[in-house]
Amino acid sequence: RPNNGKQIGIDVGLKVFYSDSNGDTVENPRPLKKLQRKLRREQRQLSRKMPKSVNRERARVRVARVHERIANIRRDFLHKVSTRLARENQTVAVEHLNIKGMLRNHKLAKSISDVSWSEFFRQLSYKTERHGGELLKVDTFYPSSQTCSVCGYQNPLTKDLSVREWDCPACGTHHDRDVNAAKNILRKALEDKSKVA
């Protein structure tokens, strides 16, 4: 099945699932966060049951059902988003992230696991191929958030993740951090591809 022949750059995040080079954002469903209280309650009930009892088995099944629901919500969301991107675009550019390394940060590990970036990239990879497109990856250390997508000026002040919007000191363009990064990722991916070709 052919795609619509467009090009798009994607910058994934935790607050929003991703921002793209067209200026659109997709909200993060956060299934684990939404069902955390229910899961905690069911796990507490399970821990109070007698080992090898019928009630313990019932409680174990209830915990498993909550886990399954979380996984199903996440999987459904990822399939819908990745399929739409693969159908609409000939070229999808993403940042090559060291997700295993990022999971070592205990403050962000649960949130990163909840968004499931590695599964999203895996789905994008085979779906773009299936629709006759390509998935391009930009180097991990490329400063996509710090570089102005209009003039190329690199702003070191944007290393601070709390800076969500900034004005370029060189050309005066106002940038949304994530949309600007997505534009840079697309441009860099196309540049790298042309060098290889």
N, C-alpha and C positions, 0 to 999 in steps of 0.2 A: 504494500500500500504506500503510494508516494506521499511525501510531506508537502507543506505549503511553500517551501523554499526560503523561509526567512532565516535571519541570524539573530542569536540572542546570547547575552552574557549573563551569568548568574552568580550572585554573591550570597552564600548561605549564612544564616545567623541563628541566634537563639531567641531574640525578641520576636522577630518575624522569621518565618521559615526560609524565605529567600526574597531578595530584591533583584529585579532584572534591569537590563540596559535600556528598556523602554520606559522605565520609571514606575513600573507596577510592583506591588508587593503581595506576597501570599502569607496569610496568617498561619501561625504555628498551632496545630490542634492540641498539643500537650496532653495526650490521653492519660499518661501516668499521673500527672499533677492533678487532673480532674477527678480521677478515681482513687487517689491516694488515701483519703479518709476511709473509704469503703474497704479498701485492701487492708489497711491497718486494723480495722475492726474485725475483719474475718480472720486475720492472722492471730490476733489476740485471742479470739474464741478457740482457734485450733490449738494454741499453746496450752489452754486450760483443760483440754480433754485427756482422758486416760489413754495411755498407749494401748494399741491394738483393739480399741473399743469401736463399736458401730458408729457412735457419735463422732469419734475422731475422724473416721473415714468420710462421714458426711461433711464435716467441717473442712477436710482436705479438698474435697470436690468443690466446695464453695469458693475456696481460695483459688483453685485452679481455674474456675470459671471467670473470676475477676481478671486474672492474668491473661486468659484467652481473649476476653473482651478488649483489654488494653491493646494486645497484639493485633487484633482484627481492625480496630479503629485506625491504628498506625498504618497497617498494611494497605487498607482501603484508601486512605489519604495519599500515601506514596504512589500507589498505582495510578490513581486519577491524575495527580500532578505530572508524573513522569510521562504518561501516555499523551497528555495534552501537549507537553513540550515537544515530544518526539514527532507528533502529527503536524504541528505548526511550523517547525523549524528544520532547515537543512543543516545548520551548524549550531551546536549548543556548546558554549565555552564555560568551563568551571575552574575553580582553583583546586590544585592538587593538595589536599589537606592530610597532615599526619594525624589521623584520628586517634590511633593508639596512643601516641604521645600526648595528645590533648586530654585523653581520659585519665592520665596520671594526675591531673589537677583535680583534687578531691572536691573543690568548691563547685566545679562545673561538670563533673563526670556524670551526675544523674541527668542534668539537663541535656547534655550532648547525647547520652544514650536514648533519651526520650525522643529527640528529633530524628535519630537514626539516619545520619548523613551517608554512611557507607552503603546502606541498603538502597538509598535514593540514587546514589551514583551508579551502583550496580545495575539498577533497573534502567536508568537513563542510557547506560552503555549499550545494552542489548536492544532496547527499543529504538534508539536512533539508528542503529544498524539495520534493524528490521524495516524501518521506514525509508531506508536509502540515505540517511543523513550521517552525521559524524559528531562524536563527542571529543572536544579538544580540551586538554588540561594545561593550565598555566602553572609554572613553578611555585612551590610553597612560599619562597622568600621574595617573590615579586611584590613590591610595596603598592598594591592596588588601591588601598584606602588613603594613602598619603599623597598620591600623584593626582594633579589636576587633569581631568579628562579633556580639557579644552586646549591648554597651552603646554602641559607636561611638567609644570613646576612641582617639585616635591616638598611638601610641607611637613616638617618633623613634628609639629605640634599635634598632629592628628594621630600620633602613636598612642595617645591617651584614648582608651575605648569609650570614655564618657563623652567625648566630642562627637556628637551625632550630625551636626551641620557646621560647615565652615565656608569662609570666603577666601578665594585664592588671592594672595598678596600680589601676584604678578599681573593677572588679567582681571581680577575683581569678580569672577564668576562665583555665584552662590551654589554650594554643593550639599546634597544629602549624602552622608558618608557611604551608605550601602549602594545607592544607585550609581554614584560616582565610581565605586569599586567595580561594579558590574560592567560599566562602560569600558573601564580600563582592562578588565579581564578579557572581554571580547576583542578589543583592539590588539592586545598583546598576543592572544591566541592566534589571530589571523596573521600577525606579523611573523610569529614563529613558524606557522604553516608555510608561508610564502618563502621563508629562508630555506626550509627543508626541500621545498619543490624546486 
